């Protein structure tokens, strides 16, 4: 507590220097100059004192009227260039911003300094600064680009505007409320095929040559967009009447082995942020593949909070999982063994379980062994983000134990690895 008192006293001294009896010290200086010129005129007289008094009076009037420059009532409009922010952006993309400012009034404003605040969901804050010189209509526009954005949810909090008189004596400020939010998805790559998964599905259901040819049941699972060639009996008339767009009935498909993606979010398992971003991008790419191939993909993500998406068909399931991956962080404290033993007990035998993790060694083998013991099919998607030594040894060790494993050093190699190696 003793260390606080000197700081408090120092702040009080500075405050007393800036404000005297509720009036800024700069105002006192201007008043002193005005009264000094007035006394000089009264006691000295003559042309010189008169000219000094006139000049000082004009400057004082100019500085005083600066309070009504109109900057506090400024209005602004933010627009986006090159990319539509209403659509989901992808990590690594820069967003073009354009702000148009309109200042009411007539008092001359030499320039306006604009500070735009962009906040990320985890607390990161970026400030973009630019200056404009208003035209004769007292309007101006700035345009800037953000650096490549990371995955997350972003929100423009406030836009600060400030200007000064030509002498830099007084600063006038305003804050505009131009709120806007947008989301940035993790990076994804297009996966052409996942050979081992498709072979497993064909082996268990030999009547199906591809997941789209799986026979449908008579159980309605909702509505989907109308596809040209759908029979009249498939049209969902209730959904069509409600939406005004032709909808077709979506029927449940025959049961196929379900696929669960387990995203390892243990903070201690990742060496840096880039490694975790790679794991999230791999999960997002696989979810995209599952939606494109019409497979029932689920997701288990356990960190500070546990999130589980049951394997389902449909576009809404795909959107919910991607929205989760936008904001997920490496904040887990539990080991992979604990997560699997607590959350995989209710999974059906035959489920394909893909663990996305940089972890190797005995702990990972124990986790894969637990999955195999529950009569499920384990798979390790090893993400490490760099060319590590001993890559071949770990893959060999997994094959010796009878487990499926993939070595993924970068996102660009994911499609090749799943389609040609494993």
C-alpha positions as CSV (number, residue, x, y, z in Angstrom):
1,X,0.0,0.0,0.0
2,X,2.9,2.4,0.7
3,X,3.9,2.2,-3.0
4,X,0.5,3.6,-4.1
5,X,0.6,6.9,-2.3
6,X,3.4,8.5,-4.4
7,X,1.6,7.6,-7.6
8,X,-1.7,9.1,-6.3
9,X,0.1,12.3,-5.3
10,X,1.8,12.6,-8.6
11,X,-1.5,12.3,-10.4
12,X,-3.0,15.0,-8.3
13,X,-0.1,17.3,-9.1
14,X,-0.6,16.8,-12.8
15,X,-4.3,17.3,-12.5
16,X,-3.8,20.6,-10.7
17,X,-1.5,21.8,-13.4
18,X,-4.0,21.1,-16.2
19,X,-7.2,22.3,-14.5
20,X,-7.6,25.4,-12.2
21,X,-11.0,25.8,-10.6
22,X,-12.6,23.7,-13.3
23,X,-11.1,25.6,-16.2
24,X,-8.4,24.3,-18.5
25,X,-5.0,26.0,-18.1
26,X,-5.0,26.8,-21.8
27,X,-8.2,28.8,-21.4
28,X,-6.5,30.8,-18.6
29,X,-3.6,31.5,-20.8
30,X,-5.9,32.9,-23.6
31,X,-7.8,35.0,-21.1
32,X,-4.5,36.4,-19.7
33,X,-3.3,37.3,-23.2
34,X,-6.6,39.1,-23.9
35,X,-6.6,41.1,-20.7
36,X,-2.9,41.9,-21.1
37,X,-3.6,43.3,-24.6
38,X,-6.6,45.2,-23.2
39,X,-4.6,46.7,-20.4
40,X,-1.8,47.6,-22.9
41,X,-4.4,49.5,-25.0
42,X,-5.9,51.3,-22.0
43,X,-2.7,52.4,-20.4
44,X,-0.3,52.8,-23.3
45,X,-2.6,53.8,-26.2
46,X,-1.5,54.5,-29.7
47,X,-1.7,52.5,-33.0
48,X,0.6,49.7,-31.8
49,X,-1.4,48.8,-28.8
50,X,-4.6,49.0,-30.8
51,X,-3.3,46.7,-33.5
52,X,-2.1,44.2,-30.8
53,X,-5.5,44.3,-29.2
54,X,-7.3,43.7,-32.5
55,X,-5.0,40.8,-33.4
56,X,-5.3,39.1,-30.0
57,X,-9.1,39.6,-30.0
58,X,-9.5,38.0,-33.4
59,X,-7.3,35.0,-32.4
60,X,-9.3,34.6,-29.1
61,X,-12.6,34.7,-31.0
62,X,-11.3,32.1,-33.5
63,X,-10.1,29.8,-30.7
64,X,-13.3,30.2,-28.8
65,X,-15.6,29.5,-31.7
66,X,-13.7,26.3,-32.4
67,X,-15.9,24.6,-29.8
68,X,-18.7,24.9,-32.4
69,X,-16.7,23.4,-35.3
70,X,-19.3,20.7,-35.7
71,X,-16.9,17.8,-35.1
72,X,-19.0,16.6,-32.1
73,X,-22.1,16.1,-34.4
74,X,-20.2,14.4,-37.2
75,X,-22.0,11.5,-39.0
76,X,-20.2,8.6,-40.7
77,X,-21.0,5.6,-42.8
78,X,-18.8,2.5,-43.0
79,X,-18.8,0.4,-46.2
80,X,-16.8,-2.6,-47.2
81,X,-14.9,-3.0,-50.5
82,X,-13.9,-6.1,-52.4
83,X,-15.5,-8.5,-50.0
84,X,-19.1,-8.7,-48.7
85,X,-18.8,-8.9,-44.9
86,X,-22.3,-10.4,-44.6
87,X,-20.8,-13.6,-46.0
88,X,-18.4,-15.6,-43.9
89,X,-14.8,-14.7,-44.6
90,X,-11.9,-17.2,-44.5
91,X,-8.7,-16.8,-42.4
92,X,-5.9,-15.1,-44.2
93,X,-8.1,-12.7,-46.1
94,X,-7.8,-8.9,-45.8
95,X,-10.9,-6.8,-45.5
96,X,-11.2,-3.4,-47.3
97,X,-12.9,-0.7,-45.2
98,X,-14.2,2.7,-46.4
99,X,-15.5,5.4,-44.0
100,X,-17.3,8.5,-45.3
101,X,-17.4,11.3,-42.8
102,X,-19.8,14.3,-42.9
103,X,-19.2,17.3,-40.6
104,X,-22.1,19.7,-40.1
105,X,-21.7,23.5,-39.6
106,X,-19.6,26.1,-41.3
107,X,-16.6,26.8,-39.1
108,X,-13.3,25.8,-40.9
109,X,-11.8,22.4,-40.0
110,X,-8.2,22.0,-41.2
111,X,-8.1,18.2,-40.9
112,X,-9.7,15.3,-39.1
113,X,-7.8,12.4,-37.5
114,X,-9.9,9.1,-37.5
115,X,-9.2,6.1,-35.4
116,X,-11.2,2.9,-36.1
117,X,-11.3,0.2,-33.5
118,X,-11.6,-3.5,-34.4
119,X,-12.0,-6.0,-31.6
120,X,-11.6,-9.8,-31.8
121,X,-13.7,-12.1,-29.7
122,X,-10.8,-13.2,-27.5
123,X,-10.0,-9.6,-26.5
124,X,-7.5,-8.6,-29.2
125,X,-7.9,-5.0,-30.3
126,X,-6.6,-3.3,-33.5
127,X,-6.6,0.4,-34.1
128,X,-6.5,1.9,-37.7
129,X,-5.5,5.5,-38.0
130,X,-5.9,7.9,-41.0
131,X,-6.4,11.6,-41.6
132,X,-8.6,13.5,-44.0
133,X,-8.9,17.1,-45.2
134,X,-12.6,17.9,-45.6
135,X,-13.7,19.3,-48.9
136,X,-15.9,22.4,-49.4
137,X,-19.0,20.3,-48.5
138,X,-17.3,19.4,-45.2
139,X,-17.1,15.7,-46.2
140,X,-14.2,13.3,-46.5
141,X,-13.4,9.7,-47.0
142,X,-10.8,7.3,-45.8
143,X,-10.0,3.8,-47.2
144,X,-7.8,1.2,-45.6
145,X,-7.2,-2.5,-45.6
146,X,-6.9,-4.8,-42.5
147,X,-3.9,-7.1,-42.3
148,X,-4.7,-10.8,-43.0
149,X,-7.4,-11.7,-40.5
150,X,-7.2,-14.7,-38.1
151,X,-10.1,-17.0,-37.5
152,X,-12.6,-15.5,-35.1
153,X,-15.5,-13.1,-34.6
154,X,-14.7,-9.4,-35.1
155,X,-16.6,-6.3,-34.0
156,X,-16.1,-2.7,-34.9
157,X,-16.6,-1.0,-31.5
158,X,-16.2,2.8,-32.1
159,X,-14.7,5.3,-34.4
160,X,-12.9,8.3,-32.8
161,X,-12.7,11.6,-34.7
162,X,-10.6,14.5,-33.6
163,X,-9.4,17.8,-34.9
164,X,-7.4,20.9,-33.8
165,X,-7.2,24.5,-34.6
166,X,-4.5,25.7,-36.9
167,X,-2.3,26.5,-33.9
168,X,-2.8,23.1,-32.4
169,X,-3.9,24.8,-29.2
170,X,-7.3,23.0,-28.6
171,X,-8.3,19.5,-29.6
172,X,-12.0,18.7,-30.3
173,X,-13.1,15.1,-30.2
174,X,-16.1,13.0,-31.2
175,X,-17.0,9.3,-31.1
176,X,-19.1,7.7,-33.8
177,X,-21.1,4.5,-33.3
178,X,-20.6,2.5,-36.5
179,X,-21.0,-1.0,-35.0
180,X,-20.6,-4.0,-37.3
181,X,-19.7,-7.6,-36.7
182,X,-18.5,-10.3,-39.0
183,X,-17.0,-13.8,-38.7
184,X,-13.8,-15.3,-40.1
185,X,-13.8,-19.0,-40.7
186,X,-10.7,-21.2,-40.4
187,X,-8.8,-21.9,-43.6
188,X,-10.0,-24.9,-45.5
189,X,-8.9,-27.0,-48.4
190,X,-11.0,-29.1,-50.8
191,X,-10.6,-32.8,-50.1
192,X,-11.3,-34.8,-53.3
193,X,-11.6,-38.2,-51.5
194,X,-10.8,-40.0,-48.3
195,X,-9.8,-43.4,-49.6
196,X,-9.7,-45.4,-46.4
197,X,-13.0,-44.1,-45.1
198,X,-14.7,-44.8,-48.4
199,X,-13.3,-48.3,-48.6
200,X,-14.6,-49.0,-45.0
201,X,-18.1,-47.8,-45.9
202,X,-18.2,-49.9,-49.1
203,X,-16.9,-52.9,-47.2
204,X,-19.6,-52.7,-44.6
205,X,-22.3,-51.8,-47.1
206,X,-21.4,-53.5,-50.3
207,X,-24.7,-52.5,-52.0
208,X,-23.4,-48.9,-51.9
209,X,-20.8,-47.7,-54.3
210,X,-20.8,-44.2,-52.9
211,X,-22.5,-42.5,-49.9
212,X,-25.0,-40.6,-52.1
213,X,-26.4,-43.9,-53.4
214,X,-27.4,-45.2,-50.0
215,X,-31.0,-46.1,-50.1
216,X,-33.5,-43.8,-48.4
217,X,-36.1,-44.8,-45.8
218,X,-39.7,-43.6,-45.6
219,X,-38.9,-41.5,-42.6
220,X,-39.0,-37.8,-43.4
221,X,-36.0,-35.9,-42.0
222,X,-37.0,-32.3,-43.1
223,X,-37.0,-30.3,-46.2
224,X,-34.3,-29.4,-48.7
225,X,-34.0,-27.2,-51.8
226,X,-35.8,-28.4,-54.8
227,X,-33.6,-30.2,-57.4
228,X,-34.6,-30.2,-61.0
229,X,-36.1,-33.6,-61.8
230,X,-37.5,-34.3,-58.3
231,X,-40.9,-36.2,-58.5
232,X,-44.1,-34.3,-57.7
233,X,-44.6,-36.6,-54.8
234,X,-41.4,-35.4,-53.2
235,X,-42.4,-31.8,-53.0
236,X,-42.9,-30.6,-49.4
237,X,-46.0,-28.4,-49.8
238,X,-46.1,-27.1,-46.2
239,X,-42.5,-25.9,-46.4
240,X,-43.1,-24.5,-49.9
241,X,-46.1,-22.5,-48.6
242,X,-44.2,-21.1,-45.6
243,X,-41.1,-20.0,-47.5
244,X,-42.5,-19.2,-50.9
245,X,-39.7,-21.3,-52.4
246,X,-40.3,-24.9,-53.7
247,X,-38.9,-27.4,-51.2
248,X,-38.5,-31.2,-51.5
249,X,-38.8,-33.8,-48.8
250,X,-35.6,-35.0,-47.3
251,X,-35.8,-38.7,-46.2
252,X,-33.5,-40.4,-43.7
253,X,-30.9,-42.7,-45.3
254,X,-30.1,-46.3,-44.2
255,X,-27.8,-46.5,-41.3
256,X,-24.1,-46.0,-42.1
257,X,-21.2,-46.1,-39.7
258,X,-21.0,-42.6,-38.2
259,X,-17.8,-40.6,-38.1
260,X,-16.7,-38.5,-35.0
261,X,-13.9,-35.9,-35.2
262,X,-12.2,-35.3,-31.9
263,X,-10.4,-32.0,-31.7
264,X,-7.6,-32.0,-29.1
265,X,-7.8,-28.7,-27.4
266,X,-5.3,-29.4,-24.6
267,X,-3.1,-26.3,-24.3
268,X,0.0,-28.2,-23.3
269,X,-0.1,-30.4,-26.4
270,X,0.5,-27.5,-28.8
271,X,3.8,-25.8,-29.2
272,X,2.4,-22.6,-30.7
273,X,-0.8,-21.0,-32.0
274,X,0.0,-21.9,-35.6
275,X,-0.1,-25.6,-34.7
276,X,-3.5,-25.3,-33.2
277,X,-4.8,-23.3,-36.1
278,X,-3.7,-26.2,-38.4
279,X,-5.7,-28.6,-36.2
280,X,-8.8,-26.4,-36.5
281,X,-8.3,-26.0,-40.2
282,X,-8.0,-29.8,-40.7
283,X,-11.3,-30.3,-38.7
284,X,-13.1,-27.6,-40.8
285,X,-11.8,-29.2,-44.1
286,X,-13.1,-32.6,-43.0
287,X,-16.5,-31.2,-42.0
288,X,-16.7,-29.6,-45.5
289,X,-15.8,-33.0,-47.0
290,X,-18.5,-34.7,-45.0
291,X,-21.2,-32.2,-46.0
292,X,-20.2,-32.5,-49.7
293,X,-20.2,-36.3,-49.6
294,X,-23.4,-36.3,-47.6
295,X,-21.8,-38.3,-44.7
296,X,-22.9,-38.2,-41.0
297,X,-20.0,-36.3,-39.4
298,X,-20.0,-35.3,-35.7
299,X,-17.5,-33.3,-33.6
300,X,-16.3,-33.6,-30.0
301,X,-14.4,-30.5,-28.8
302,X,-13.4,-30.4,-25.1
303,X,-11.6,-27.4,-23.6
304,X,-12.7,-25.0,-21.0
305,X,-16.2,-26.0,-22.1
306,X,-17.2,-29.3,-23.7
307,X,-19.1,-29.3,-27.0
308,X,-20.5,-32.3,-28.7
309,X,-22.2,-32.5,-32.1
310,X,-23.9,-35.8,-32.7
311,X,-23.3,-37.2,-36.2
312,X,-26.2,-36.0,-38.4
313,X,-27.0,-35.3,-42.0
314,X,-27.9,-31.9,-43.2
315,X,-26.7,-28.4,-43.9
316,X,-27.6,-27.0,-40.5
317,X,-25.3,-29.5,-38.7
318,X,-22.5,-28.5,-41.0
319,X,-23.1,-24.8,-40.2
320,X,-23.3,-25.3,-36.4
321,X,-19.9,-27.2,-36.3
322,X,-18.2,-24.5,-38.4
323,X,-19.6,-21.7,-36.2
324,X,-18.1,-23.6,-33.2
325,X,-14.7,-23.8,-34.9
326,X,-14.7,-20.0,-35.5
327,X,-14.4,-19.3,-31.8
328,X,-12.8,-22.4,-30.3
329,X,-9.4,-22.0,-28.5
330,X,-6.7,-24.2,-27.1
331,X,-7.9,-23.9,-23.5
332,X,-8.3,-27.5,-22.4
333,X,-6.8,-28.8,-19.2
334,X,-7.8,-32.4,-19.4
335,X,-5.8,-35.3,-20.9
336,X,-6.9,-37.1,-24.0
337,X,-7.5,-40.3,-22.0
338,X,-9.9,-38.6,-19.7
339,X,-11.9,-37.0,-22.5
340,X,-12.2,-40.3,-24.4
341,X,-13.2,-42.3,-21.4
342,X,-15.9,-39.9,-20.4
343,X,-17.4,-38.9,-23.7
344,X,-17.1,-42.0,-25.9
345,X,-18.9,-44.5,-23.7
346,X,-22.2,-44.0,-25.5
347,X,-20.9,-44.2,-29.1
348,X,-22.0,-47.2,-31.1
349,X,-19.6,-50.0,-32.1
350,X,-18.3,-49.5,-35.6
351,X,-18.1,-45.7,-35.3
352,X,-15.1,-44.2,-37.1
353,X,-13.3,-42.0,-34.6
354,X,-10.6,-39.6,-36.0
355,X,-8.5,-37.8,-33.3
356,X,-6.9,-34.6,-34.5
357,X,-3.9,-33.9,-32.3
358,X,-0.2,-33.2,-32.3
359,X,0.3,-35.6,-29.4
360,X,2.3,-38.8,-30.0
361,X,3.8,-41.5,-27.8
362,X,2.3,-43.8,-25.2
363,X,-0.5,-41.5,-24.3
364,X,-1.8,-41.4,-27.8
365,X,-1.4,-45.2,-28.2
366,X,-3.4,-45.6,-25.0
367,X,-6.2,-43.3,-26.3
368,X,-6.4,-45.2,-29.6
369,X,-6.4,-48.5,-27.7
370,X,-9.3,-47.4,-25.6
371,X,-11.3,-46.5,-28.8
372,X,-10.4,-49.9,-30.3
373,X,-11.4,-51.7,-27.1
374,X,-14.9,-50.2,-27.4
375,X,-15.1,-51.8,-30.9
376,X,-14.8,-48.6,-32.7
377,X,-12.3,-47.7,-35.5
378,X,-9.6,-45.3,-34.4
379,X,-7.6,-43.0,-36.6
380,X,-4.9,-40.4,-35.7
381,X,-4.6,-37.3,-37.7
382,X,-1.2,-36.1,-36.6
383,X,-0.9,-32.4,-37.1
384,X,2.5,-30.9,-36.3
385,X,3.0,-27.9,-38.6
386,X,6.7,-28.6,-39.4
387,X,9.1,-31.2,-40.8
388,X,9.8,-33.1,-37.6
389,X,12.3,-35.8,-37.3
390,X,10.9,-39.3,-36.6
391,X,7.8,-38.8,-38.7
392,X,8.2,-42.2,-40.4
393,X,8.8,-43.9,-37.0
394,X,5.5,-42.7,-35.6
395,X,3.5,-43.8,-38.6
396,X,5.3,-47.2,-38.5
397,X,4.4,-47.6,-34.9
398,X,0.8,-46.9,-35.5
399,X,0.7,-49.5,-38.3
400,X,2.3,-52.1,-36.1
401,X,-0.4,-51.5,-33.6
402,X,-3.1,-51.9,-36.3
403,X,-4.2,-48.2,-36.1
404,X,-4.9,-45.9,-39.0
405,X,-2.7,-42.8,-39.0
406,X,-2.0,-39.8,-41.3
407,X,0.9,-37.5,-41.2
408,X,-0.2,-33.9,-41.8
409,X,2.6,-31.3,-41.8
410,X,0.6,-28.6,-43.5
411,X,-3.0,-27.9,-44.6
412,X,-2.1,-27.9,-48.3
413,X,-1.0,-31.6,-48.0
414,X,-4.2,-32.8,-46.4
415,X,-6.1,-33.7,-49.6
416,X,-3.0,-35.6,-50.9
417,X,-2.4,-37.5,-47.7
418,X,-6.0,-38.6,-47.4
419,X,-6.4,-39.5,-51.0
420,X,-3.1,-41.3,-51.6
421,X,-1.4,-42.2,-48.3
422,X,-2.4,-43.5,-44.9
